Amino acid sequence: MAIPQAKLREIVFQLLYSHDTGRTDELSSISLLMKELQVARSGVYQAMIKANAIQQNLHEIDAVITDAVHGYTFDRIQVVERNILRLGVFELTIEKTAPPKVSISEAMRLGRKFASPESANFINAILDNIHKQMIGENPKLDALEQSVKEMEAKEKITPPLNYSELCKSDGIDGSENINDKILDDEKLDLKDLDEKKFKPLNNSY
């Protein structure tokens, strides 16, 4: 049975987040991910394949985000929002299997779950503008400007989410070292994955 796309996106995001914060080893345990996220081994593999594809196209993806954040800078985007945007941009500009509205809506959902309503609005404004540019429409800069103001206000009162808080929001105890829990577990580096070995997911988006 194929993993639901919503769950797949959550795992991909957490892999991207852990890589971006230098904690790749703590989410490299396939058995731990299977247990904590209640998904099959094939689902974890699929998430790793997608995360690896995003990493391989990171320069291009980050350039698209940078061009879209009018009135803001890429370096100011916090790590949670940054990696949700990377996932969303990958789906919009490279993968192109889900309808754009679905990719944007799912990115907003991740923003609400792992960050805040303000983050979801910020993510929506950026991805919507990217999509509009792709189809030749004028971006809604007023919506982006408003979301930037909301993010700036949020930054003044809310510290960035740390790794343990992120993991606990999805049931993983980030305070533990997986090597203390699983002594002889199978581990994979994202770059070692061969996409040809795995069947593609169905188009349930």
C-alpha positions as CSV (number, residue, x, y, z in Angstrom):
1,M,0.0,0.0,0.0
2,A,1.4,3.4,-1.0
3,I,2.2,5.9,1.6
4,P,-0.2,8.9,1.7
5,Q,1.3,11.9,0.0
6,A,0.6,14.1,3.0
7,K,2.7,11.8,5.2
8,L,5.4,11.5,2.5
9,R,5.8,15.3,2.5
10,E,6.1,15.4,6.2
11,I,8.9,12.8,6.2
12,V,10.7,14.6,3.3
13,F,10.4,17.9,5.2
14,Q,11.9,16.4,8.3
15,L,14.8,14.9,6.3
16,L,15.5,18.2,4.7
17,Y,15.3,20.0,8.0
18,S,17.7,17.6,9.7
19,H,20.1,17.9,6.8
20,D,20.0,21.7,7.0
21,T,20.6,21.7,10.7
22,G,23.5,19.2,10.5
23,R,21.6,16.4,12.2
24,T,21.3,14.0,9.3
25,D,22.5,11.0,11.3
26,E,19.6,11.3,13.8
27,L,17.0,10.8,11.0
28,S,19.1,8.3,9.0
29,S,17.7,5.3,10.8
30,I,15.0,3.7,8.6
31,S,13.6,1.5,11.5
32,L,13.3,4.6,13.7
33,L,11.4,6.5,11.1
34,M,9.2,3.5,10.4
35,K,8.4,3.2,14.1
36,E,7.9,6.8,15.0
37,L,6.0,7.9,11.9
38,Q,4.1,4.6,11.5
39,V,5.0,4.1,7.8
40,A,6.4,1.1,5.9
41,R,10.0,0.8,4.8
42,S,9.1,1.5,1.2
43,G,7.5,4.8,2.4
44,V,10.7,5.9,4.1
45,Y,12.7,5.0,1.0
46,Q,10.4,7.0,-1.2
47,A,10.8,10.0,1.1
48,M,14.6,9.7,1.0
49,I,14.5,9.5,-2.8
50,K,12.5,12.7,-3.0
51,A,14.7,14.5,-0.3
52,N,17.8,13.5,-2.3
53,A,16.3,14.9,-5.5
54,I,15.7,18.2,-3.7
55,Q,19.2,18.2,-2.4
56,Q,20.6,17.6,-5.9
57,N,18.6,20.6,-7.2
58,L,19.2,22.8,-4.2
59,H,21.0,25.6,-6.0
60,E,18.3,26.0,-8.6
61,I,15.5,25.8,-6.0
62,D,17.1,28.3,-3.6
63,A,17.6,30.7,-6.6
64,V,13.9,30.5,-7.4
65,I,13.0,31.3,-3.7
66,T,15.5,34.1,-3.6
67,D,14.0,35.8,-6.7
68,A,10.5,35.5,-5.2
69,V,11.0,37.0,-1.7
70,H,10.5,40.6,-2.6
71,G,11.2,42.8,0.5
72,Y,12.8,39.9,2.3
73,T,16.1,38.0,1.9
74,F,16.7,34.3,1.6
75,D,19.1,34.3,4.6
76,R,16.3,35.7,6.8
77,I,14.0,32.8,6.1
78,Q,14.0,30.5,9.1
79,V,15.0,26.9,8.7
80,V,11.5,25.4,9.0
81,E,9.9,27.8,6.4
82,R,13.0,27.5,4.2
83,N,12.8,23.7,3.9
84,I,9.0,23.7,3.4
85,L,9.5,26.2,0.6
86,R,12.2,24.0,-0.9
87,L,9.8,21.1,-1.0
88,G,7.1,23.3,-2.5
89,V,9.3,24.8,-5.2
90,F,10.6,21.3,-6.1
91,E,7.1,20.1,-6.6
92,L,6.1,23.2,-8.6
93,T,9.1,23.6,-10.9
94,I,10.9,20.2,-11.1
95,E,8.7,17.2,-10.1
96,K,5.4,18.6,-11.6
97,T,3.3,15.6,-10.7
98,A,0.8,17.2,-8.3
99,P,-1.5,20.0,-9.3
100,P,0.1,23.4,-8.3
101,K,-2.9,24.2,-5.9
102,V,-2.3,20.9,-4.1
103,S,1.5,21.5,-3.7
104,I,0.8,25.0,-2.4
105,S,-2.0,23.9,-0.1
106,E,0.2,21.1,1.3
107,A,3.1,23.5,1.9
108,M,0.7,25.7,3.8
109,R,-0.4,22.7,5.9
110,L,3.2,21.9,6.8
111,G,3.8,25.6,7.7
112,R,0.8,25.5,10.1
113,K,1.8,22.1,11.6
114,F,5.5,22.7,12.1
115,A,5.6,26.5,12.5
116,S,2.7,29.0,12.7
117,P,-0.2,30.5,10.8
118,E,2.0,33.4,9.9
119,S,4.5,31.0,8.4
120,A,1.8,29.3,6.4
121,N,0.7,32.7,4.9
122,F,4.3,33.5,4.1
123,I,4.8,30.2,2.4
124,N,1.6,30.6,0.5
125,A,2.4,34.1,-0.8
126,I,5.8,33.0,-2.1
127,L,4.7,29.8,-3.8
128,D,1.6,31.5,-5.2
129,N,3.8,34.2,-6.7
130,I,6.2,31.6,-8.1
131,H,3.3,29.7,-9.7
132,K,1.9,32.9,-11.2
133,Q,5.2,33.8,-12.8
134,M,5.4,30.3,-14.2
135,I,2.0,30.7,-16.0
136,G,2.7,34.3,-17.1
137,E,0.5,36.1,-14.5
138,N,1.6,39.1,-12.4
139,P,2.5,38.1,-8.8
140,K,0.5,39.5,-5.9
141,L,3.2,41.5,-4.2
142,D,0.8,43.1,-1.8
143,A,0.0,39.7,-0.3
144,L,3.7,39.0,0.0
145,E,4.4,42.3,1.6
146,Q,1.7,41.7,4.2
147,S,3.0,38.2,5.0
148,V,6.5,39.6,5.3
149,K,5.2,42.1,7.9
150,E,3.5,39.3,9.8
151,M,6.7,37.3,9.8
152,E,8.8,40.2,11.0
153,A,6.3,40.7,13.9
154,K,6.4,37.0,14.7
155,E,10.2,37.0,14.7
156,K,10.2,39.7,17.4
157,I,8.2,37.6,19.8
158,T,8.8,34.0,18.8
159,P,12.2,32.2,18.9
160,P,13.0,29.9,16.1
161,L,11.8,26.3,16.5
162,N,14.6,24.0,17.7
163,Y,15.1,20.4,16.6
164,S,13.6,18.8,19.6
165,E,10.4,20.9,19.4
166,L,10.1,20.0,15.7
167,C,10.5,16.3,16.3
168,K,8.0,16.3,19.2
169,S,5.4,18.0,17.0
170,D,5.4,14.8,15.0
171,G,6.1,12.2,17.8
172,I,9.9,11.9,17.5
173,D,12.0,12.5,20.6
174,G,14.8,14.6,19.3
175,S,16.7,14.5,22.6
176,E,17.7,10.9,22.0
177,N,20.6,9.6,20.0
178,I,19.2,6.9,17.7
179,N,22.4,4.9,18.2
180,D,21.4,4.5,21.8
181,K,18.0,3.1,20.7
182,I,18.9,1.0,17.7
183,L,22.4,-0.6,17.8
184,D,22.4,-2.6,14.6
185,D,19.9,-0.8,12.4
186,E,20.2,-0.2,8.7
187,K,21.2,3.3,7.8
188,L,21.3,5.0,4.4
189,D,23.0,8.1,3.2
190,L,20.7,10.0,0.8
191,K,23.3,10.1,-1.9
192,D,23.5,6.3,-1.9
193,L,19.8,5.9,-2.9
194,D,19.2,4.7,-6.4
195,E,15.8,6.0,-7.7
196,K,15.6,3.2,-10.3
197,K,15.3,0.6,-7.5
198,F,12.0,1.8,-6.3
199,K,8.6,1.9,-7.9
200,P,7.0,5.4,-8.3
201,L,4.2,6.4,-6.0
202,N,0.6,6.5,-7.2
203,N,-0.8,9.9,-8.1
204,S,-2.9,10.5,-5.0
205,Y,-1.0,13.7,-4.4
